[in-house]
Every structure is written in structure tokens, then in C-alpha cells.
């Protein structure tokens, strides 16, 4: 703890020594080695951000409290922190812990961090002023607790922070509002604007679903060298001596037998919560994704080439009544189109749905989808011999197309698959009962895996995902089923 010249009154301890040595925190016997190794890599590696995706029970909040305590230690070692960082005299420098709720944030700040400080010989004598959501220290340093509903801390000069359980910081609408992204942007702007590359923001969480906030940060870390990334299952953080040594295999992971009950009870949730491997959706609408692959029929011909045009050698098989559904879009979203029919299967009372055609049309970066080309494809299907019993559209931008196709002799209906869950429930029923066949088309497989059940009343896509082709398939299949049941061509008019 020798005194030093220059900007420091005292040279800060390296992070490992700070955690383990008795003159600092003295936590060598209680801190998992993997936590120490990770924090050492973050603080010694010159990173500006760290994204830690760890399983439940791995010690995420514990690691967060250590990180903030160490950032406070390093700054207290400076003679004049404000002058060192180019701030005005008397400016407050802040370290913040943001969590899913206020109680959790305060537990880390006023429970774990305060406890570390009170038991540490190095912090002995430090004056700490306790406030409702803040701990104030000498040299105008403050540690703050916050959550997604509290914006007041964002006015401070934030030098360092932790977003705890980052993937679970959601506000409303079944998780459609991504509070973590908003908090991240606000914190990072303040860190960068005040401290340039000298600040540090640590994001730590178990995964929520593929495409959630932390998953996006882990992906970003593969392209940006200033972001440290770590994905660890719970058993990879906990020391080996805590387990008996027996293991089992699941989806390529070797797992201690102590976790077998969780994986037998709900393998998807266990893989997400303990294995730190995200599910395709938070609450998947199609719970057993294997039914999607089981429906693939390699004998079904692919009607379109890679440019979305009808293949010259494709002709419809059978004279079935076919139903087309279109989920239109212009600029931001893709357009989905699907055609399906029902076939009577020998020996079965109920028919099988066959999806003849699936297409995702992605808008150009600087232009719009040409809706006329969608109509032309439908007309081309009729010219190829498809007996199109019905063409349905959702309401968006579809009035002109419905009128033109109706004038061309098509039976056209306005159908929404978002108004209720009927279309998707029909699709799921056909999949679960093995009464649906389609060819392999990756966009629809990925979209169906990412479908979420929101509030028990709505099917939506995960954050950052889409469901344009899935909507089209659900609409075509459900309308074909409805037409079969009533024996006439009808549609759900909305």
C-alpha cells in the first residue's frame, strides 16, 4: 500500500489481489476461481465493455458487487479523480448498479457492496454517507442503485456500471419493449462523453431467448475487440469439488448429474437457465421444435428458384383447391406468401395440410417491395394450373391488390392472423398431429422456432425476429382447413 507520486495517492491493487488479499477484501476462500479469472481478464485486458452470459446460480450478482467495489477502489486511489478525468472541481463521479427491480439493485449496493466495504481493512476509515438509493464517499464519489423505471441516475458522470440480469430488463407488452437497450445506450453515452475509453460497463445475465439484449452483445463482441465476452454454464463457474463427478449428456453438453432433475423436468428451460444456452423464444408457442422438422417431406418439389421465381419445370400436383395468404410489407418488414391445400389421407378421418409454396420477400435497403410482383406471382400460379380457391390478405396496404385480383376473377378475402390465435392454433394442431407436410424452407423454420406466446392471448416474434412467412403459412393452412370443414370457399372477414 505504498504511497506514490503522480496522479495516485496510492497505487491501486490488481483485481486478483484486491479480491483475495486479507488487507483488501480477503475473499479468496469464498470466491469461485472462475469469477476471479473473469474479472481479472476484464479489468486487466483494457476492455470498455464486458458481456457475461452465465447460468443461474453462477454468482452473477456477487461478481457485479465485486466489480463495482473494485472500480470504487481504483478511483479512491487517485489524488484528484475529477482533475485526472478532466472534470470540474466538485463534479460527482458515479458507479451504478442497474437491475431488474429496485429491491435487487439495492440488495447488491447496500447489502453486498456495503458489506464488503465494512469488512475490508483497506476501506476502514472511509466516510460513507448513506442515502435512500446512494452511498456517498470522499472525493465526490457515489455508488447508486437503479432499475429500468428510474432515470435520475443517468444525469451523473458515470465512470463505471453494471447492468445486472440485462436480458430480463423488460418493461411491458410481454417483453416487446427492450429496457436493457435503452439503459445501455443512456449509460454508454454518459461514459463515453465524460470519460472516453477509460470507463467500463459490465452487462451480466442469464439468457432469455435467442436475439435478446445480451445475446446481441455477445455477437457484437465477435466483431469489436473492446468488448469482452463470456458464456458459461452454471457448472462451469462453480468449482468441480462441489459435484460428485458423474455426468450425463444433453445437446452436446456434459452436465453434472446433480442437475439431471431439472433437465428431465424441462430440458428447454434447464438449457437456458443453467446451461446459458438461449431458447429460440422466451415462452415458445411451438414447444416441441422437432415437429417442424418432422413435417419436412423431401419428395415435395420446391416451386421457386433462389430468386423467388417459379421454376420452369414446376407444375402443381393434383387438382386440389389451393389457398394463398399474403402478409404484405413495404420497407421495414419482409413480405410473406404461402399456398396450401388439404388432402384426404387413406385410412385417416382428418385431412393432411400440404404447403405447396413459401416465400419471404425482403425489401431492398433503399427501396420498397414491388407489390405488383406479388400479384403477378399469384396470377402465374393460376396460369400454371393451380386451382386457387381463395387469396387472402391482411389489412396492411392490401386494398389495391385485393381489388385488382378480384377484378381478375380471384375470390379474395381480408383475413388477419393477428386478430386472434385461431390461425396459429390450427397450424400448431396440424404440426403436433403429424398432419402437415412442407418442403424445407429455412425462413419459416426459424420463424416458427422463434414464435412467442405473449400473455396467453397473442402469438408474436421474439425481439429482433420476424414472422412474415409464418403468418402466411398459418393463414393459408387455416383458411384451407376452414374451407374443407364448411365445404365452401369462405374466409374470416375482418
C-alpha positions in Angstrom: 0.0 0.0 0.0 3.0 2.3 -0.6 2.4 5.9 -1.5 3.3 7.0 -5.0 3.8 10.2 -6.9 1.8 11.2 -10.0 -1.9 11.0 -10.2 -2.2 8.4 -7.5 -2.1 8.8 -3.7 -1.7 5.0 -3.6 -1.2 2.5 -6.3 -4.4 0.5 -6.9 -4.2 -3.2 -6.2 -4.5 -5.6 -9.1 -8.0 -7.0 -9.2 -7.0 -10.5 -8.0 -5.0 -9.2 -5.1 -7.9 -6.8 -4.2 -10.4 -9.7 -4.0 -8.2 -12.3 -2.3 -5.6 -10.5 -0.1 -6.7 -10.0 3.6 -5.6 -6.3 3.6 -8.3 -5.6 0.9 -11.4 -7.8 0.7 -10.0 -11.1 1.9 -12.4 -13.3 -0.1 -10.0 -15.9 -1.5 -11.8 -18.8 0.3 -15.3 -17.8 -0.7 -14.9 -16.5 -4.3 -15.1 -19.0 -7.1 -11.8 -19.1 -9.1 -13.7 -18.7 -12.4 -15.2 -15.4 -11.1 -11.8 -14.1 -10.2 -10.3 -15.2 -13.5 -13.1 -13.5 -15.4 -12.9 -10.2 -13.6 -9.1 -10.2 -14.0 -9.5 -10.7 -17.7 -12.0 -7.8 -17.9 -10.0 -5.3 -15.8 -6.5 -6.2 -16.9 -7.5 -6.5 -20.6 -8.3 -2.9 -21.3 -11.9 -3.6 -22.3 -14.6 -0.9 -22.3 -17.5 -3.3 -22.1 -18.0 -6.9 -20.9 -20.9 -9.2 -21.7 -21.1 -12.1 -19.3 -23.8 -14.7 -20.1 -23.8 -17.1 -17.1 -26.3 -19.7 -15.8 -28.5 -19.1 -12.8 -26.6 -19.7 -9.5 -23.2 -19.0 -11.0 -22.8 -15.9 -8.8 -23.7 -13.1 -11.3 -24.8 -10.5 -8.6 -21.8 -11.5 -6.5 -19.5 -10.7 -9.4 -21.3 -7.4 -10.0 -20.7 -6.3 -6.4 -17.0 -7.2 -6.7 -16.7 -5.3 -10.0 -18.3 -2.1 -8.6 -16.3 -2.3 -5.3 -13.0 -2.6 -7.3 -13.9 0.4 -9.6 -14.6 2.4 -6.4 -11.2 1.3 -5.0 -9.3 2.3 -8.2 -10.8 5.8 -8.2 -10.4 6.4 -4.5 -6.6 5.8 -5.0 -6.4 8.9 -7.2 -5.3 12.1 -5.6 -7.9 14.2 -7.5 -10.2 12.0 -9.6 -12.0 14.9 -11.2 -8.8 16.6 -12.3 -7.5 13.3 -13.6 -10.6 12.8 -15.8 -10.9 16.4 -16.9 -14.0 17.2 -14.9 -14.8 20.3 -12.9 -13.9 20.5 -9.3 -16.7 19.1 -7.2 -18.2 17.1 -10.0 -19.7 13.8 -8.8 -18.3 10.6 -10.3 -20.8 7.8 -10.2 -20.7 4.0 -10.2 -24.1 2.4 -10.8 -25.7 -1.0 -10.5 -28.8 -1.3 -12.6 -31.0 -4.4 -12.1 -34.4 -5.8 -12.9 -36.1 -4.1 -9.9 -35.2 -1.6 -7.2 -35.0 -4.2 -4.5 -32.5 -6.3 -6.3 -30.4 -3.3 -7.2 -30.4 -2.0 -3.6 -29.6 -5.5 -2.3 -26.4 -5.5 -4.3 -25.4 -1.9 -3.4 -26.5 -1.7 0.2 -26.1 -5.4 1.0 -23.2 -6.9 -0.8 -21.1 -3.8 -1.6 -21.6 -2.2 1.7 -20.8 -5.4 3.5 -17.6 -5.8 1.6 -16.6 -2.2 2.4 -17.4 -2.6 6.1 -15.3 -5.8 6.5 -12.4 -4.5 4.4 -9.3 -3.2 6.3 -8.5 -1.0 3.2 -11.8 0.8 3.4 -11.6 1.2 7.2 -11.9 4.9 8.0 -13.7 5.7 4.8 -16.6 8.1 5.4 -19.8 6.7 3.9 -22.9 8.7 3.7 -26.0 6.5 3.3 -29.0 7.8 1.4 -32.1 6.1 0.1 -30.5 4.9 -3.2 -26.9 6.1 -2.9 -23.7 5.6 -1.0 -21.5 8.7 -1.0 -17.8 8.6 -0.4 -14.9 11.0 -0.2 -13.7 12.8 -3.4 -17.3 13.2 -4.6 -17.7 9.5 -5.5 -21.1 7.9 -5.3 -22.4 4.3 -5.8 -26.0 4.2 -6.9 -28.7 1.5 -7.3 -31.2 1.8 -10.1 -33.7 -0.1 -12.3 -35.4 0.3 -15.6 -38.0 2.7 -14.2 -35.6 5.0 -12.6 -33.8 7.5 -14.9 -32.5 10.0 -12.3 -29.0 8.3 -12.0 -28.4 8.9 -15.7 -27.7 12.6 -15.1 -24.4 11.8 -13.3 -20.9 11.4 -14.6 -21.0 7.6 -14.9 -17.4 6.2 -14.9 -18.5 2.6 -14.5 -21.5 0.4 -14.1 -23.1 -3.0 -14.1 -26.4 -3.9 -15.8 -27.4 -7.0 -13.8 -29.7 -9.5 -15.4 -29.6 -7.4 -18.5 -31.6 -9.8 -20.7 -34.5 -9.6 -18.2 -34.8 -5.8 -18.0 -38.1 -5.6 -19.9 -40.9 -3.2 -19.2 -44.2 -4.2 -20.9 -46.1 -5.9 -23.6 -44.7 -9.4 -22.9 -41.1 -8.2 -23.3 -41.5 -6.3 -26.6 -40.1 -3.1 -25.0 -36.4 -3.7 -24.5 -35.5 -1.6 -21.5 -31.9 -3.0 -21.4 -31.2 -1.5 -24.8 -32.4 1.9 -23.7 -30.5 1.8 -20.4 -27.3 0.6 -22.2 -27.5 3.4 -24.7 -28.1 6.0 -21.9 -25.2 4.7 -19.8 -22.8 4.2 -22.6 -23.4 7.8 -23.9 -22.6 9.2 -20.5 -19.5 7.0 -20.0 -18.1 7.8 -23.5 -18.9 11.6 -23.4 -17.3 12.1 -20.0 -14.5 9.5 -19.9 -13.9 8.4 -23.5 -12.3 4.9 -23.3 -11.5 5.0 -19.6 -14.9 3.8 -18.4 -16.2 0.3 -18.1 -19.7 -1.1 -18.5 -20.3 -4.7 -17.5 -23.5 -6.5 -18.6 -24.2 -9.8 -16.9 -27.2 -12.1 -17.1 -28.6 -15.5 -17.8 -30.0 -15.7 -21.3 -33.7 -15.0 -22.1 -34.0 -16.1 -25.7 -32.0 -16.0 -28.9 -31.8 -12.4 -30.0 -32.2 -10.9 -26.6 -30.1 -8.0 -25.4 -27.1 -9.9 -24.1 -27.1 -12.3 -27.0 -26.8 -9.4 -29.3 -23.9 -8.1 -27.2 -22.1 -11.4 -27.4 -22.5 -11.4 -31.1 -21.2 -7.8 -31.3 -18.1 -8.9 -29.3 -17.1 -11.2 -32.2 -16.6 -8.1 -34.3 -15.5 -5.4 -31.8 -12.3 -6.0 -29.8 -13.1 -3.6 -27.0 -15.9 -5.9 -25.7 -15.1 -8.9 -23.5 -17.5 -11.9 -23.9 -18.1 -14.9 -21.7 -20.7 -17.7 -21.9 -20.6 -20.1 -19.0 -23.0 -22.7 -17.7 -23.6 -22.8 -14.0 -21.5 -25.9 -13.5 -18.6 -24.2 -15.4 -18.4 -21.4 -12.9 -18.9 -23.4 -9.7 -15.8 -25.3 -8.6 -15.6 -29.0 -9.6 -15.3 -30.2 -6.0 -19.0 -29.2 -5.5 -20.1 -32.1 -7.7 -19.7 -35.9 -7.3 -18.0 -36.3 -10.7 -20.8 -38.3 -12.5 -22.2 -36.6 -15.6 -24.7 -37.0 -18.4 -25.0 -35.7 -21.9 -27.6 -33.3 -23.3 -27.4 -31.5 -26.7 -23.6 -31.7 -26.8 -23.1 -30.6 -23.2 -21.6 -32.7 -20.4 -23.6 -31.9 -17.3 -23.1 -33.0 -13.7 -25.8 -35.5 -12.5 -26.8 -33.1 -9.8 -28.7 -31.1 -12.5 -30.4 -34.2 -14.0 -33.8 -33.5 -12.4 -34.0 -30.0 -13.9 -33.1 -31.3 -17.4 -35.6 -34.2 -17.1 -38.4 -31.9 -15.9 -38.0 -29.1 -18.5 -34.9 -29.5 -20.8 -35.5 -26.3 -22.7 -35.7 -24.2 -19.6 -32.8 -26.0 -17.9 -30.6 -25.5 -21.0 -31.5 -21.8 -20.9 -31.3 -21.1 -17.2 -28.5 -23.5 -16.2 -26.7 -24.1 -19.4 -26.7 -20.5 -20.5 -27.9 -21.5 -24.0 -30.8 -19.4 -25.1 -34.1 -20.8 -26.3 -35.4 -19.6 -29.6 -38.2 -17.9 -27.8 -38.8 -16.9 -24.1 -42.2 -18.8 -23.9 -42.2 -20.7 -27.2 -45.6 -21.1 -28.9 -44.4 -24.3 -30.5 -42.9 -26.1 -27.5 -41.6 -29.1 -29.4 -39.5 -27.8 -32.3 -38.9 -31.3 -33.6 -42.4 -31.3 -35.1 -41.2 -28.7 -37.6 -38.5 -30.9 -39.0 -40.8 -33.9 -38.8 -43.2 -32.2 -41.2 -40.5 -31.8 -43.9 -41.3 -34.0 -46.9 -38.2 -34.4 -49.2 -40.4 -35.6 -52.0 -42.3 -32.3 -52.3 -40.9 -30.2 -55.1 -39.6 -26.7 -54.5 -41.7 -24.4 -56.8 -39.4 -21.4 -56.6 -35.8 -20.8 -57.5 -33.3 -18.8 -55.3 -34.6 -15.6 -56.8 -38.2 -16.3 -55.9 -39.4 -17.0 -59.4 -41.4 -20.0 -60.4 -39.2 -22.8 -61.7 -39.8 -23.7 -65.4 -40.3 -27.4 -64.6 -42.7 -26.9 -61.7 -46.4 -27.8 -62.0 -49.0 -28.4 -59.2 -49.7 -32.0 -58.3 -53.4 -32.9 -58.1 -56.4 -30.8 -58.7 -56.8 -29.7 -55.1 -58.4 -26.4 -54.1 -55.5 -24.2 -53.1 -55.5 -21.3 -50.7 -53.0 -18.4 -50.8 -52.3 -16.0 -48.0 -50.1 -12.9 -48.2 -48.6 -10.9 -45.4 -47.7 -7.7 -47.1 -45.0 -5.2 -46.3 -43.2 -2.3 -48.0 -39.9 -1.1 -46.4 -39.0 -2.4 -43.0 -40.5 -5.9 -42.7 -40.4 -8.7 -45.2 -43.4 -9.8 -47.2 -44.6 -13.4 -46.7 -46.5 -15.5 -49.2 -47.7 -19.1 -48.9 -50.0 -21.5 -50.7 -51.5 -24.6 -49.1 -54.1 -27.3 -49.8 -55.7 -30.2 -47.9 -55.5 -33.9 -49.0 -57.6 -36.8 -47.8 -55.2 -39.4 -46.5 -56.3 -43.1 -46.9 -57.1 -44.6 -43.5 -57.4 -41.3 -41.7 -60.5 -39.4 -40.8 -58.9 -36.0 -40.9 -57.1 -34.5 -43.9 -53.4 -33.5 -44.2 -52.3 -30.0 -45.0 -49.7 -29.6 -47.7 -47.8 -26.3 -48.0 -47.1 -26.0 -51.7 -45.2 -22.7 -51.7 -43.5 -20.5 -49.2 -41.7 -17.2 -50.0 -40.1 -14.4 -48.0 -39.5 -11.2 -49.9 -37.0 -8.9 -48.2 -37.2 -5.2 -49.1 -34.1 -3.6 -50.7 -32.0 -1.4 -48.3 -33.0 1.8 -50.1 -36.3 0.8 -51.7 -39.7 -0.8 -51.4 -41.1 -4.2 -52.1 -42.8 -4.2 -55.5 -46.3 -5.3 -54.6 -47.2 -5.8 -58.2 -44.7 -8.6 -58.4 -46.6 -10.4 -55.6 -49.8 -10.1 -57.6 -48.0 -11.4 -60.7 -46.8 -14.4 -58.9 -50.3 -15.3 -57.8 -51.6 -14.9 -61.4 -48.7 -17.0 -62.6 -49.7 -19.8 -60.2 -53.1 -19.9 -61.8 -51.6 -20.0 -65.3 -49.6 -23.0 -64.2 -52.7 -24.9 -63.4 -53.3 -24.2 -59.7 -57.0 -24.2 -58.8 -56.8 -21.2 -56.4 -60.0 -21.3 -54.3 -59.1 -18.2 -52.3 -56.5 -15.5 -52.0 -56.4 -13.7 -48.6 -54.5 -10.7 -47.4 -54.1 -9.0 -44.1 -55.2 -5.4 -44.0 -51.9 -3.6 -44.4 -51.5 -1.9 -47.8 -53.7 -4.6 -49.4 -56.8 -2.8 -50.6 -55.4 -2.1 -54.1 -54.1 -5.7 -54.5 -57.4 -7.2 -53.3 -59.4 -5.1 -55.9 -57.1 -5.9 -58.8 -57.1 -9.6 -58.1 -60.8 -9.6 -57.6 -61.3 -7.9 -60.9 -59.1 -10.7 -62.4 -61.5 -13.3 -61.2 -60.0 -14.4 -57.9 -62.0 -15.0 -54.8 -60.3 -12.5 -52.4 -60.8 -12.2 -48.7 -59.4 -9.9 -45.9 -58.0 -12.2 -43.2 -55.9 -11.3 -40.2 -53.9 -14.0 -38.3 -53.1 -11.4 -35.6 -56.7 -10.7 -34.6 -56.8 -13.9 -32.5 -54.8 -17.1 -32.2 -57.1 -19.3 -34.3 -54.8 -19.5 -37.4 -51.7 -20.3 -35.3 -53.6 -22.8 -33.1 -54.7 -24.6 -36.3 -51.2 -24.6 -37.6 -49.8 -26.0 -34.3 -52.5 -28.6 -34.2 -51.7 -29.9 -37.7 -48.0 -30.0 -36.8 -48.5 -31.8 -33.5 -50.8 -34.4 -35.0 -48.4 -35.0 -37.9 -50.9 -33.8 -40.4 -48.8 -31.2 -42.1 -46.2 -31.6 -44.9 -43.9 -28.9 -46.4 -40.6 -28.8 -48.0 -37.5 -27.5 -46.2 -37.6 -23.7 -46.2 -35.2 -22.2 -43.6 -37.0 -18.8 -43.1 -40.2 -20.5 -42.0 -38.4 -23.0 -39.7 -36.5 -20.3 -38.0 -39.6 -18.0 -37.6 -41.7 -20.8 -36.2 -38.9 -21.7 -33.6 -38.9 -18.1 -32.5 -42.6 -17.6 -32.1 -43.6 -16.5 -28.6 -46.8 -16.8 -26.7 -47.4 -13.3 -25.2 -49.8 -13.1 -22.3 -51.5 -16.3 -23.3 -53.5 -14.5 -25.9 -51.2 -13.5 -28.7 -48.5 -15.1 -30.9 -45.6 -12.8 -31.7 -42.0 -13.0 -32.8 -39.1 -12.6 -30.5 -37.2 -9.3 -30.2 -35.3 -8.8 -33.4 -37.0 -11.6 -35.1 -39.8 -11.9 -37.7 -42.9 -14.0 -38.5 -43.8 -12.8 -42.0 -43.6 -16.3 -43.7 -45.0 -18.0 -40.6 -48.0 -15.6 -40.8 -48.5 -16.5 -44.5 -48.3 -20.3 -43.8 -50.7 -20.0 -40.8 -53.1 -18.0 -42.9 -53.0 -20.4 -45.9 -53.3 -23.5 -43.8 -56.1 -22.3 -41.5 -58.1 -21.0 -44.4 -57.7 -24.3 -46.3 -58.9 -26.1 -43.1 -61.9 -23.8 -42.8 -62.8 -24.2 -46.4 -62.6 -28.0 -46.1 -64.8 -28.0 -43.0 -67.6 -25.9 -44.4 -67.4 -27.4 -47.9 -67.4 -24.0 -49.5 -64.8 -21.3 -50.1 -65.0 -18.9 -47.2 -62.8 -16.7 -45.2 -62.7 -15.0 -41.8 -63.7 -11.5 -42.9 -62.3 -8.8 -40.6 
